[in-house]
Amino acid sequence: MKAELRRGIRHYFCLIASLLSAGASCKAQQPEGPQTAAPSLAAPKPAPAQQIGPSERITVPAGTRVGVVLQNGISTHSAKPGDSVYLQTSFPITQSNRVVIPVGSYLRGELLESKRPGRIKGRGEFRLRLDTLILPNGYTVSLNAAPRSADSGGKETTDPEGKVNGPGGKGKDAGTVAQTTAAGAGIGAIAHGVKGLGIGAGIGAAAGLAAVLLTRGPEAELPRGSTLDIVLEHDLSLDGSQIQFSNLGQFQPAIQPPVRPQQPEP
């Protein structure tokens, strides 16, 4: 009986020791001090940026105007059909809040025709067409575009077919004849009085007319740095996977102000 009682007491003390040990272990795992804030939750991962699918096509519609800067000058004094024309975009084209043609993209075209001004009538003119677009990442597409307006620092005008027309020379011709007429009249008056005045005027007018007949009118010119607006004549289709730009600020064209060269001798 006593042995059974001792065994019961021993089991009781073992149970008490096990409970005390378990309580101490749980307390050690909890942070010290009062807990006033709820446990922090792991921050959710940001949603990945929407990527353009590899098969998505971006269409820039016909009629879109693109600002460009001429990189090589053009003059009817030396230009001929087939000459290359190089330009760069000066303003980005966007679609759905996304840049699809960044600043500094390259364009290439060629002269289709070039005609010097006549000696009696006819203005200088040339016509150009743009056929290639190269984005700053090297992606190249074909296009069909022509200039609609040009700021060259001169009096050139453009028409809807991409033709650039030079200024007329009628005012200059009239001034040449008037100057030579006045000069001839003055020389005649000095040499022969009133009679010589009329003779000298006639000789001066004839000389001025001859000078006009032997001199061409102003050339049609677009100096390097001229700004143009070109218009897409057909829809431009772009591969969406090729127009994801990470740093648009680095594509800046070198823009130089137009410098009108002196008119060459005929």
Sequence and secondary structure as in RCSB ss.txt:
>XXXX:A:sequence
MKAELRRGIRHYFCLIASLLSAGASCKAQQPEGPQTAAPSLAAPKPAPAQQIGPSERITVPAGTRVGVVLQNGIS
THSAKPGDSVYLQTSFPITQSNRVVIPVGSYLRGELLESKRPGRIKGRGEFRLRLDTLILPNGYTVSLNAAPRSA
DSGGKETTDPEGKVNGPGGKGKDAGTVAQTTAAGAGIGAIAHGVKGLGIGAGIGAAAGLAAVLLTRGPEAELPRG
STLDIVLEHDLSLDGSQIQFSNLGQFQPAIQPPVRPQQPEP
>XXXX:A:secstr
 HHHHHHHHHHHHHHHHHHHHHHHHHHHHS SS   S                TT EEEE TT EEEEEESS EE
TTT  TT EEEEEESS EEETTEEEE TT EEEEEEEEEE   SSS   EEEEEEEEEE TTS EEEEEEEEEEE
E SS  EE TTSEEE    HHHHHHHHHHHHHHHHHHHHHHHHHHHHHHHHHHHHHHHHHHHHHS     EE TT
 EEEEEESS EEEEGGG   S GGG                
